[in-house]
């Protein structure tokens, strides 16, 4: 994975950085939002892409 394609996903509820992923920035211009499991909240929450 290239460093410029890596993104961090942050929980919208507790604001913890739980996941790292990659995306194609040429195709996806807006920020990524996924529903993932948060270990701190212990349930599935929305995770948003951070800078």
CHARMM-style PDB file with segment names, atoms N, HN, CA, C and O in Angstrom:
ATOM      1  N   UNK     1       0.831  -1.187   0.000  1.00  0.00      PROA
ATOM      2  CA  UNK     1       0.000   0.000   0.000  1.00  0.00      PROA
ATOM      3  C   UNK     1       0.872   1.246   0.000  1.00  0.00      PROA
ATOM      4  O   UNK     1       1.871   1.332   0.714  1.00  0.00      PROA
ATOM      5  N   UNK     2       0.483   2.167  -0.785  1.00  0.00      PROA
ATOM      6  HN  UNK     2      -0.329   2.097  -1.365  1.00  0.00      PROA
ATOM      7  CA  UNK     2       1.194   3.427  -0.860  1.00  0.00      PROA
ATOM      8  C   UNK     2       0.777   4.339   0.293  1.00  0.00      PROA
ATOM      9  O   UNK     2      -0.380   4.318   0.715  1.00  0.00      PROA
ATOM     10  N   UNK     3       1.708   5.132   0.799  1.00  0.00      PROA
ATOM     11  HN  UNK     3       2.648   5.149   0.456  1.00  0.00      PROA
ATOM     12  CA  UNK     3       1.422   5.997   1.936  1.00  0.00      PROA
ATOM     13  C   UNK     3       0.400   7.071   1.598  1.00  0.00      PROA
ATOM     14  O   UNK     3      -0.399   7.434   2.461  1.00  0.00      PROA
ATOM     15  N   UNK     4       0.394   7.585   0.397  1.00  0.00      PROA
ATOM     16  HN  UNK     4       1.043   7.290  -0.304  1.00  0.00      PROA
ATOM     17  CA  UNK     4      -0.531   8.659   0.053  1.00  0.00      PROA
ATOM     18  C   UNK     4      -1.971   8.155  -0.100  1.00  0.00      PROA
ATOM     19  O   UNK     4      -2.895   8.967  -0.141  1.00  0.00      PROA
ATOM     20  N   UNK     5      -2.183   6.845  -0.185  1.00  0.00      PROA
ATOM     21  HN  UNK     5      -1.432   6.185  -0.151  1.00  0.00      PROA
ATOM     22  CA  UNK     5      -3.532   6.302  -0.292  1.00  0.00      PROA
ATOM     23  C   UNK     5      -4.085   5.834   1.041  1.00  0.00      PROA
ATOM     24  O   UNK     5      -5.251   5.445   1.112  1.00  0.00      PROA
ATOM     25  N   UNK     6      -3.276   5.858   2.112  1.00  0.00      PROA
ATOM     26  HN  UNK     6      -2.329   6.174   2.053  1.00  0.00      PROA
ATOM     27  CA  UNK     6      -3.740   5.404   3.413  1.00  0.00      PROA
ATOM     28  C   UNK     6      -4.614   6.457   4.075  1.00  0.00      PROA
ATOM     29  O   UNK     6      -4.333   7.653   4.002  1.00  0.00      PROA
ATOM     30  N   UNK     7      -5.667   6.001   4.715  1.00  0.00      PROA
ATOM     31  HN  UNK     7      -5.896   5.030   4.775  1.00  0.00      PROA
ATOM     32  CA  UNK     7      -6.560   6.895   5.463  1.00  0.00      PROA
ATOM     33  C   UNK     7      -6.781   6.302   6.850  1.00  0.00      PROA
ATOM     34  O   UNK     7      -6.587   5.105   7.059  1.00  0.00      PROA
ATOM     35  N   UNK     8      -7.189   7.149   7.798  1.00  0.00      PROA
ATOM     36  HN  UNK     8      -7.347   8.122   7.629  1.00  0.00      PROA
ATOM     37  CA  UNK     8      -7.535   6.710   9.146  1.00  0.00      PROA
ATOM     38  C   UNK     8      -9.028   6.869   9.339  1.00  0.00      PROA
ATOM     39  O   UNK     8      -9.620   7.855   8.899  1.00  0.00      PROA
ATOM     40  N   UNK     9      -9.635   5.896   9.997  1.00  0.00      PROA
ATOM     41  HN  UNK     9      -9.154   5.095  10.354  1.00  0.00      PROA
ATOM     42  CA  UNK     9     -11.068   5.942  10.265  1.00  0.00      PROA
ATOM     43  C   UNK     9     -11.287   6.176  11.756  1.00  0.00      PROA
ATOM     44  O   UNK     9     -10.729   5.473  12.599  1.00  0.00      PROA
ATOM     45  N   UNK    10     -12.109   7.176  12.062  1.00  0.00      PROA
ATOM     46  HN  UNK    10     -12.562   7.747  11.377  1.00  0.00      PROA
ATOM     47  CA  UNK    10     -12.356   7.581  13.440  1.00  0.00      PROA
ATOM     48  C   UNK    10     -13.826   7.349  13.784  1.00  0.00      PROA
ATOM     49  O   UNK    10     -14.712   7.632  12.979  1.00  0.00      PROA
ATOM     50  N   UNK    11     -14.074   6.834  14.977  1.00  0.00      PROA
ATOM     51  HN  UNK    11     -13.354   6.604  15.632  1.00  0.00      PROA
ATOM     52  CA  UNK    11     -15.440   6.619  15.447  1.00  0.00      PROA
ATOM     53  C   UNK    11     -16.107   7.969  15.662  1.00  0.00      PROA
ATOM     54  O   UNK    11     -15.505   8.877  16.235  1.00  0.00      PROA
ATOM     55  N   UNK    12     -17.352   8.105  15.203  1.00  0.00      PROA
ATOM     56  HN  UNK    12     -17.841   7.367  14.738  1.00  0.00      PROA
ATOM     57  CA  UNK    12     -18.052   9.376  15.343  1.00  0.00      PROA
ATOM     58  C   UNK    12     -18.563   9.598  16.758  1.00  0.00      PROA
ATOM     59  O   UNK    12     -18.857  10.735  17.127  1.00  0.00      PROA
ATOM     60  N   UNK    13     -18.677   8.547  17.559  1.00  0.00      PROA
ATOM     61  HN  UNK    13     -18.438   7.623  17.260  1.00  0.00      PROA
ATOM     62  CA  UNK    13     -19.207   8.668  18.917  1.00  0.00      PROA
ATOM     63  C   UNK    13     -18.099   8.951  19.921  1.00  0.00      PROA
ATOM     64  O   UNK    13     -18.151   9.958  20.628  1.00  0.00      PROA
ATOM     65  N   UNK    14     -17.096   8.076  19.996  1.00  0.00      PROA
ATOM     66  HN  UNK    14     -17.054   7.258  19.422  1.00  0.00      PROA
ATOM     67  CA  UNK    14     -16.046   8.229  21.015  1.00  0.00      PROA
ATOM     68  C   UNK    14     -14.769   8.871  20.477  1.00  0.00      PROA
ATOM     69  O   UNK    14     -13.850   9.130  21.254  1.00  0.00      PROA
ATOM     70  N   UNK    15     -14.686   9.133  19.187  1.00  0.00      PROA
ATOM     71  HN  UNK    15     -15.433   8.922  18.556  1.00  0.00      PROA
ATOM     72  CA  UNK    15     -13.555   9.810  18.542  1.00  0.00      PROA
ATOM     73  C   UNK    15     -12.228   9.046  18.630  1.00  0.00      PROA
ATOM     74  O   UNK    15     -11.162   9.662  18.616  1.00  0.00      PROA
ATOM     75  N   UNK    16     -12.282   7.744  18.718  1.00  0.00      PROA
ATOM     76  HN  UNK    16     -13.148   7.244  18.729  1.00  0.00      PROA
ATOM     77  CA  UNK    16     -11.045   6.962  18.755  1.00  0.00      PROA
ATOM     78  C   UNK    16     -10.682   6.495  17.345  1.00  0.00      PROA
ATOM     79  O   UNK    16     -11.560   6.174  16.544  1.00  0.00      PROA
ATOM     80  N   UNK    17      -9.391   6.459  17.052  1.00  0.00      PROA
ATOM     81  HN  UNK    17      -8.677   6.720  17.703  1.00  0.00      PROA
ATOM     82  CA  UNK    17      -8.897   5.996  15.752  1.00  0.00      PROA
ATOM     83  C   UNK    17      -8.760   4.484  15.802  1.00  0.00      PROA
ATOM     84  O   UNK    17      -7.868   3.955  16.465  1.00  0.00      PROA
ATOM     85  N   UNK    18      -9.641   3.794  15.105  1.00  0.00      PROA
ATOM     86  HN  UNK    18     -10.366   4.224  14.566  1.00  0.00      PROA
ATOM     87  CA  UNK    18      -9.697   2.344  15.206  1.00  0.00      PROA
ATOM     88  C   UNK    18      -9.157   1.615  13.985  1.00  0.00      PROA
ATOM     89  O   UNK    18      -8.618   0.516  14.116  1.00  0.00      PROA
ATOM     90  N   UNK    19      -9.286   2.195  12.813  1.00  0.00      PROA
ATOM     91  HN  UNK    19      -9.724   3.088  12.706  1.00  0.00      PROA
ATOM     92  CA  UNK    19      -8.955   1.480  11.590  1.00  0.00      PROA
ATOM     93  C   UNK    19      -8.101   2.327  10.667  1.00  0.00      PROA
ATOM     94  O   UNK    19      -8.161   3.557  10.676  1.00  0.00      PROA
ATOM     95  N   UNK    20      -7.300   1.629   9.866  1.00  0.00      PROA
ATOM     96  HN  UNK    20      -7.251   0.630   9.859  1.00  0.00      PROA
ATOM     97  CA  UNK    20      -6.568   2.246   8.763  1.00  0.00      PROA
ATOM     98  C   UNK    20      -6.951   1.493   7.508  1.00  0.00      PROA
ATOM     99  O   UNK    20      -7.055   0.267   7.506  1.00  0.00      PROA
ATOM    100  N   UNK    21      -7.157   2.239   6.450  1.00  0.00      PROA
ATOM    101  HN  UNK    21      -7.072   3.236   6.452  1.00  0.00      PROA
ATOM    102  CA  UNK    21      -7.585   1.634   5.205  1.00  0.00      PROA
ATOM    103  C   UNK    21      -6.964   2.411   4.048  1.00  0.00      PROA
ATOM    104  O   UNK    21      -6.215   3.366   4.259  1.00  0.00      PROA
ATOM    105  N   UNK    22      -7.276   2.000   2.852  1.00  0.00      PROA
ATOM    106  HN  UNK    22      -7.883   1.224   2.682  1.00  0.00      PROA
ATOM    107  CA  UNK    22      -6.781   2.714   1.677  1.00  0.00      PROA
ATOM    108  C   UNK    22      -7.954   3.009   0.764  1.00  0.00      PROA
ATOM    109  O   UNK    22      -8.974   2.320   0.780  1.00  0.00      PROA
ATOM    110  N   UNK    23      -7.781   4.047  -0.027  1.00  0.00      PROA
ATOM    111  HN  UNK    23      -6.952   4.607  -0.040  1.00  0.00      PROA
ATOM    112  CA  UNK    23      -8.807   4.366  -1.017  1.00  0.00      PROA
ATOM    113  C   UNK    23      -8.137   5.003  -2.220  1.00  0.00      PROA
ATOM    114  O   UNK    23      -7.031   5.536  -2.132  1.00  0.00      PROA
ATOM    115  N   UNK    24      -8.826   4.936  -3.335  1.00  0.00      PROA
ATOM    116  HN  UNK    24      -9.725   4.503  -3.407  1.00  0.00      PROA
ATOM    117  CA  UNK    24      -8.365   5.570  -4.552  1.00  0.00      PROA
ATOM    118  C   UNK    24      -8.880   7.010  -4.541  1.00  0.00      PROA
ATOM    119  O   UNK    24     -10.077   7.247  -4.708  1.00  0.00      PROA
ATOM    120  N   UNK    25      -7.987   7.955  -4.346  1.00  0.00      PROA
ATOM    121  HN  UNK    25      -7.015   7.762  -4.210  1.00  0.00      PROA
ATOM    122  CA  UNK    25      -8.395   9.348  -4.188  1.00  0.00      PROA
ATOM    123  C   UNK    25      -8.799  10.003  -5.505  1.00  0.00      PROA
ATOM    124  O   UNK    25      -9.408  11.073  -5.507  1.00  0.00      PROA
ATOM    125  N   UNK    26      -8.465   9.371  -6.609  1.00  0.00      PROA
ATOM    126  HN  UNK    26      -7.971   8.502  -6.607  1.00  0.00      PROA
ATOM    127  CA  UNK    26      -8.884   9.907  -7.903  1.00  0.00      PROA
ATOM    128  C   UNK    26     -10.363   9.619  -8.161  1.00  0.00      PROA
ATOM    129  O   UNK    26     -11.051  10.413  -8.803  1.00  0.00      PROA
ATOM    130  N   UNK    27     -10.844   8.495  -7.663  1.00  0.00      PROA
ATOM    131  HN  UNK    27     -10.286   7.851  -7.141  1.00  0.00      PROA
ATOM    132  CA  UNK    27     -12.236   8.108  -7.881  1.00  0.00      PROA
ATOM    133  C   UNK    27     -13.137   8.661  -6.781  1.00  0.00      PROA
ATOM    134  O   UNK    27     -14.185   9.240  -7.068  1.00  0.00      PROA
ATOM    135  N   UNK    28     -12.737   8.487  -5.537  1.00  0.00      PROA
ATOM    136  HN  UNK    28     -11.886   8.017  -5.303  1.00  0.00      PROA
ATOM    137  CA  UNK    28     -13.536   8.927  -4.385  1.00  0.00      PROA
ATOM    138  C   UNK    28     -13.028  10.280  -3.903  1.00  0.00      PROA
ATOM    139  O   UNK    28     -11.985  10.357  -3.253  1.00  0.00      PROA
ATOM    140  N   UNK    29     -13.750  11.331  -4.212  1.00  0.00      PROA
ATOM    141  HN  UNK    29     -14.597  11.268  -4.740  1.00  0.00      PROA
ATOM    142  CA  UNK    29     -13.317  12.685  -3.840  1.00  0.00      PROA
ATOM    143  C   UNK    29     -13.752  13.059  -2.431  1.00  0.00      PROA
ATOM    144  O   UNK    29     -13.017  13.737  -1.713  1.00  0.00      PROA
ATOM    145  N   UNK    30     -14.953  12.618  -2.029  1.00  0.00      PROA
ATOM    146  HN  UNK    30     -15.550  12.067  -2.612  1.00  0.00      PROA
ATOM    147  CA  UNK    30     -15.445  12.993  -0.702  1.00  0.00      PROA
ATOM    148  C   UNK    30     -14.909  12.022   0.356  1.00  0.00      PROA
ATOM    149  O   UNK    30     -14.282  11.015   0.028  1.00  0.00      PROA
ATOM    150  N   UNK    31     -15.164  12.341   1.618  1.00  0.00      PROA
ATOM    151  HN  UNK    31     -15.673  13.159   1.884  1.00  0.00      PROA
ATOM    152  CA  UNK    31     -14.661  11.528   2.714  1.00  0.00      PROA
ATOM    153  C   UNK    31     -15.457  10.234   2.858  1.00  0.00      PROA
ATOM    154  O   UNK    31     -16.667  10.192   2.639  1.00  0.00      PROA
ATOM    155  N   UNK    32     -14.747   9.205   3.227  1.00  0.00      PROA
ATOM    156  HN  UNK    32     -13.763   9.239   3.405  1.00  0.00      PROA
ATOM    157  CA  UNK    32     -15.324   7.875   3.337  1.00  0.00      PROA
ATOM    158  C   UNK    32     -16.043   7.722   4.683  1.00  0.00      PROA
ATOM    159  O   UNK    32     -15.548   8.186   5.710  1.00  0.00      PROA
ATOM    160  N   UNK    33     -17.207   7.073   4.672  1.00  0.00      PROA
ATOM    161  HN  UNK    33     -17.609   6.697   3.837  1.00  0.00      PROA
ATOM    162  CA  UNK    33     -17.956   6.761   5.889  1.00  0.00      PROA
ATOM    163  C   UNK    33     -18.365   5.300   5.849  1.00  0.00      PROA
ATOM    164  O   UNK    33     -19.015   4.852   4.905  1.00  0.00      PROA
ATOM    165  N   UNK    34     -17.979   4.561   6.881  1.00  0.00      PROA
ATOM    166  HN  UNK    34     -17.451   4.925   7.648  1.00  0.00      PROA
ATOM    167  CA  UNK    34     -18.296   3.140   6.951  1.00  0.00      PROA
ATOM    168  C   UNK    34     -18.839   2.809   8.331  1.00  0.00      PROA
ATOM    169  O   UNK    34     -18.481   3.448   9.320  1.00  0.00      PROA
ATOM    170  N   UNK    35     -19.694   1.819   8.388  1.00  0.00      PROA
ATOM    171  HN  UNK    35     -19.984   1.300   7.584  1.00  0.00      PROA
ATOM    172  CA  UNK    35     -20.182   1.342   9.672  1.00  0.00      PROA
ATOM    173  C   UNK    35     -19.308   0.167  10.082  1.00  0.00      PROA
ATOM    174  O   UNK    35     -19.349  -0.901   9.471  1.00  0.00      PROA
ATOM    175  N   UNK    36     -18.504   0.386  11.141  1.00  0.00      PROA
ATOM    176  HN  UNK    36     -18.471   1.253  11.637  1.00  0.00      PROA
ATOM    177  CA  UNK    36     -17.541  -0.616  11.587  1.00  0.00      PROA
ATOM    178  C   UNK    36     -17.705  -0.820  13.091  1.00  0.00      PROA
ATOM    179  O   UNK    36     -18.378  -0.041  13.766  1.00  0.00      PROA
ATOM    180  N   UNK    37     -17.083  -1.873  13.598  1.00  0.00      PROA
ATOM    181  HN  UNK    37     -16.537  -2.505  13.049  1.00  0.00      PROA
ATOM    182  CA  UNK    37     -17.152  -2.172  15.018  1.00  0.00      PROA
ATOM    183  C   UNK    37     -16.140  -1.325  15.779  1.00  0.00      PROA
ATOM    184  O   UNK    37     -14.960  -1.296  15.432  1.00  0.00      PROA
ATOM    185  N   UNK    38     -16.603  -0.642  16.812  1.00  0.00      PROA
ATOM    186  HN  UNK    38     -17.562  -0.666  17.094  1.00  0.00      PROA
ATOM    187  CA  UNK    38     -15.726   0.155  17.670  1.00  0.00      PROA
ATOM    188  C   UNK    38     -15.448  -0.633  18.940  1.00  0.00      PROA
ATOM    189  O   UNK    38     -16.379  -1.067  19.620  1.00  0.00      PROA
ATOM    190  N   UNK    39     -14.175  -0.821  19.264  1.00  0.00      PROA
ATOM    191  HN  UNK    39     -13.419  -0.469  18.712  1.00  0.00      PROA
ATOM    192  CA  UNK    39     -13.806  -1.614  20.434  1.00  0.00      PROA
ATOM    193  C   UNK    39     -14.093  -0.872  21.739  1.00  0.00      PROA
ATOM    194  O   UNK    39     -14.390  -1.501  22.755  1.00  0.00      PROA
ATOM    195  N   UNK    40     -14.006   0.444  21.719  1.00  0.00      PROA
ATOM    196  HN  UNK    40     -13.765   0.954  20.894  1.00  0.00      PROA
ATOM    197  CA  UNK    40     -14.294   1.206  22.936  1.00  0.00      PROA
ATOM    198  C   UNK    40     -15.786   1.242  23.235  1.00  0.00      PROA
ATOM    199  O   UNK    40     -16.193   1.069  24.383  1.00  0.00      PROA
ATOM    200  N   UNK    41     -16.593   1.461  22.225  1.00  0.00      PROA
ATOM    201  HN  UNK    41     -16.262   1.602  21.292  1.00  0.00      PROA
ATOM    202  CA  UNK    41     -18.056   1.522  22.402  1.00  0.00      PROA
ATOM    203  C   UNK    41     -18.676   0.136  22.509  1.00  0.00      PROA
ATOM    204  O   UNK    41     -19.772  -0.022  23.048  1.00  0.00      PROA
ATOM    205  N   UNK    42     -17.967  -0.872  21.993  1.00  0.00      PROA
ATOM    206  HN  UNK    42     -17.077  -0.744  21.556  1.00  0.00      PROA
ATOM    207  CA  UNK    42     -18.422  -2.260  21.988  1.00  0.00      PROA
ATOM    208  C   UNK    42     -19.684  -2.465  21.145  1.00  0.00      PROA
ATOM    209  O   UNK    42     -20.521  -3.307  21.469  1.00  0.00      PROA
ATOM    210  N   UNK    43     -19.814  -1.693  20.064  1.00  0.00      PROA
ATOM    211  HN  UNK    43     -19.134  -1.009  19.800  1.00  0.00      PROA
ATOM    212  CA  UNK    43     -20.923  -1.878  19.127  1.00  0.00      PROA
ATOM    213  C   UNK    43     -20.556  -1.286  17.779  1.00  0.00      PROA
ATOM    214  O   UNK    43     -19.531  -0.617  17.644  1.00  0.00      PROA
ATOM    215  N   UNK    44     -21.380  -1.528  16.802  1.00  0.00      PROA
ATOM    216  HN  UNK    44     -22.212  -2.071  16.912  1.00  0.00      PROA
ATOM    217  CA  UNK    44     -21.146  -1.009  15.462  1.00  0.00      PROA
ATOM    218  C   UNK    44     -21.547   0.465  15.411  1.00  0.00      PROA
ATOM    219  O   UNK    44     -22.669   0.835  15.760  1.00  0.00      PROA
ATOM    220  N   UNK    45     -20.608   1.289  14.970  1.00  0.00      PROA
ATOM    221  HN  UNK    45     -19.698   0.989  14.686  1.00  0.00      PROA
ATOM    222  CA  UNK    45     -20.824   2.731  14.881  1.00  0.00      PROA
ATOM    223  C   UNK    45     -20.337   3.221  13.524  1.00  0.00      PROA
ATOM    224  O   UNK    45     -19.597   2.528  12.826  1.00  0.00      PROA
ATOM    225  N   UNK    46     -20.761   4.413  13.169  1.00  0.00      PROA
ATOM    226  HN  UNK    46     -21.362   4.976  13.736  1.00  0.00      PROA
ATOM    227  CA  UNK    46     -20.251   5.027  11.947  1.00  0.00      PROA
ATOM    228  C   UNK    46     -18.823   5.506  12.178  1.00  0.00      PROA
ATOM    229  O   UNK    46     -18.518   6.100  13.212  1.00  0.00      PROA
ATOM    230  N   UNK    47     -17.955   5.244  11.211  1.00  0.00      PROA
ATOM    231  HN  UNK    47     -18.203   4.761  10.371  1.00  0.00      PROA
ATOM    232  CA  UNK    47     -16.573   5.695  11.243  1.00  0.00      PROA
ATOM    233  C   UNK    47     -16.347   6.607  10.037  1.00  0.00      PROA
ATOM    234  O   UNK    47     -16.720   6.275   8.912  1.00  0.00      PROA
ATOM    235  N   UNK    48     -15.727   7.767  10.294  1.00  0.00      PROA
ATOM    236  HN  UNK    48     -15.424   8.037  11.208  1.00  0.00      PROA
ATOM    237  CA  UNK    48     -15.448   8.720   9.219  1.00  0.00      PROA
ATOM    238  C   UNK    48     -13.950   8.805   8.984  1.00  0.00      PROA
ATOM    239  O   UNK    48     -13.129   8.554   9.866  1.00  0.00      PROA
ATOM    240  N   UNK    49     -13.643   9.166   7.769  1.00  0.00      PROA
ATOM    241  HN  UNK    49     -14.310   9.371   7.052  1.00  0.00      PROA
ATOM    242  CA  UNK    49     -12.237   9.375   7.394  1.00  0.00      PROA
ATOM    243  C   UNK    49     -11.718  10.675   8.020  1.00  0.00      PROA
ATOM    244  O   UNK    49     -12.405  11.696   8.014  1.00  0.00      PROA
ATOM    245  N   UNK    50     -10.502  10.619   8.557  1.00  0.00      PROA
ATOM    246  HN  UNK    50      -9.943   9.789   8.562  1.00  0.00      PROA
ATOM    247  CA  UNK    50      -9.861  11.813   9.122  1.00  0.00      PROA
ATOM    248  C   UNK    50      -8.698  12.219   8.238  1.00  0.00      PROA
ATOM    249  O   UNK    50      -8.354  11.512   7.290  1.00  0.00      PROA
ATOM    250  N   UNK    51      -8.103  13.341   8.541  1.00  0.00      PROA
ATOM    251  HN  UNK    51      -8.383  13.915   9.311  1.00  0.00      PROA
ATOM    252  CA  UNK    51      -6.970  13.838   7.763  1.00  0.00      PROA
ATOM    253  C   UNK    51      -5.712  13.055   8.039  1.00  0.00      PROA
ATOM    254  OT1 UNK    51      -4.665  13.347   7.462  1.00  0.00      PROA
TER     255      UNK     51
END
